[in-house]
Amino acid sequence: MRRLKQQNGFTLIEMLIVLLIISILILITVPNISKHFATIDKKGCDAYVSMVQGQVEAYRVDLMDYPTLQDLVDKGYLKANETTCPNKEEIVITNEGEVKLLNAPAQSSTAGTGDSDG
């Protein structure tokens, strides 16, 4: 009677099960990662808008006028390459000195300013 040589290794079924599990894990994690990148971009842009708002206030204190983005660059309050959010969204400075995203939806910003409609 011949003894069969014992072979070590994985069968095709075992390999397919492992590939299936890995595929499922990838399908679960990829959407979450992309969602986190969007959140990071939004938070980075919000922080940038706050920083530019601070520069607008510093300019106003120094020169008694509200600046444009170009004024901030010309006077050294911002670098020339710092006129958009890190995710490339454009920002604008209103006539009242408020920094906003160019394509942001219109929001009521009267909260906390003491303005009253009635």
C-alpha positions as CSV (number, residue, x, y, z in Angstrom):
1,M,0.0,0.0,0.0
2,R,1.3,3.3,-1.0
3,R,1.1,6.3,1.3
4,L,0.0,9.5,-0.4
5,K,2.4,12.3,0.2
6,Q,0.8,14.9,2.5
7,Q,0.5,18.2,0.6
8,N,0.4,21.5,2.4
9,G,-1.4,24.5,0.9
10,F,-4.7,26.0,0.2
11,T,-7.5,24.6,-1.9
12,L,-9.2,26.7,-4.6
13,I,-12.3,27.0,-2.4
14,E,-10.3,28.4,0.5
15,M,-8.7,30.9,-1.7
16,L,-12.0,32.0,-3.2
17,I,-13.5,32.4,0.3
18,V,-10.5,34.6,1.3
19,L,-10.8,36.7,-1.8
20,L,-14.6,37.1,-1.2
21,I,-13.9,38.3,2.4
22,I,-11.3,40.8,1.3
23,S,-13.6,42.1,-1.5
24,I,-16.4,42.7,1.0
25,L,-14.0,44.5,3.4
26,I,-12.8,46.8,0.5
27,L,-16.4,47.5,-0.5
28,I,-17.2,48.6,3.0
29,T,-14.2,50.8,3.6
30,V,-13.8,52.6,0.3
31,P,-17.0,54.7,0.6
32,N,-16.1,55.6,4.2
33,I,-12.7,56.8,3.2
34,S,-14.1,59.0,0.4
35,K,-16.6,60.4,2.8
36,H,-13.9,61.3,5.3
37,F,-11.9,63.1,2.5
38,A,-14.9,65.2,1.8
39,T,-15.3,66.0,5.5
40,I,-11.6,66.9,5.8
41,D,-11.9,69.2,2.7
42,K,-14.9,71.0,4.2
43,K,-13.3,71.5,7.6
44,G,-10.1,72.7,5.9
45,C,-12.1,75.2,3.9
46,D,-14.0,76.4,7.0
47,A,-10.8,76.9,8.8
48,Y,-9.3,78.8,5.9
49,V,-12.4,81.1,5.7
50,S,-12.0,81.8,9.4
51,M,-8.3,82.7,8.9
52,V,-9.1,85.0,6.0
53,Q,-11.9,86.6,8.1
54,G,-9.2,87.3,10.7
55,Q,-7.0,88.9,8.1
56,V,-9.9,91.1,6.9
57,E,-10.5,92.3,10.5
58,A,-6.7,93.0,10.9
59,Y,-6.8,95.0,7.6
60,R,-9.8,96.9,8.8
61,V,-8.2,97.8,12.1
62,D,-5.0,98.9,10.4
63,L,-6.5,100.8,7.4
64,M,-10.1,101.6,8.5
65,D,-11.6,100.0,5.4
66,Y,-12.8,96.6,4.3
67,P,-10.5,95.0,1.7
68,T,-10.9,92.9,-1.3
69,L,-8.9,89.7,-1.7
70,Q,-6.5,91.6,-4.0
71,D,-6.0,94.2,-1.3
72,L,-5.1,91.5,1.2
73,V,-2.5,90.1,-1.2
74,D,-1.1,93.6,-2.1
75,K,-0.7,94.6,1.5
76,G,0.9,91.3,2.6
77,Y,-2.0,90.0,4.6
78,L,-2.3,86.9,2.3
79,K,0.2,85.2,0.0
80,A,-0.7,85.3,-3.7
81,N,-1.4,81.6,-3.8
82,E,-3.7,81.7,-0.7
83,T,-6.8,83.2,-2.4
84,T,-8.8,79.9,-2.6
85,C,-9.7,77.2,-0.2
86,P,-7.4,74.2,-0.1
87,N,-10.0,72.2,-2.0
88,K,-9.9,75.0,-4.7
89,E,-13.3,76.6,-3.8
90,E,-13.4,80.3,-4.5
91,I,-14.0,82.8,-1.6
92,V,-15.3,86.3,-1.8
93,I,-15.3,89.2,0.7
94,T,-18.6,91.1,0.9
95,N,-18.9,94.9,1.1
96,E,-19.5,94.4,4.9
97,G,-16.2,92.5,5.2
98,E,-17.7,89.0,5.5
99,V,-15.7,86.2,4.0
100,K,-17.9,83.6,2.2
101,L,-17.5,80.8,-0.3
102,L,-18.4,81.9,-3.8
103,N,-20.8,79.0,-4.5
104,A,-22.2,78.6,-1.0
105,P,-25.9,78.6,-0.6
106,A,-27.4,81.8,0.7
107,Q,-27.8,81.7,4.4
108,S,-29.3,84.0,6.9
109,S,-26.3,85.4,8.8
110,T,-28.2,87.7,11.2
111,A,-27.8,85.5,14.2
112,G,-25.7,87.1,16.8
113,T,-25.3,90.4,14.9
114,G,-28.2,92.2,16.7
115,D,-30.1,92.7,13.4
116,S,-33.9,92.4,13.6
117,D,-36.4,92.1,10.9
118,G,-39.5,92.9,13.0
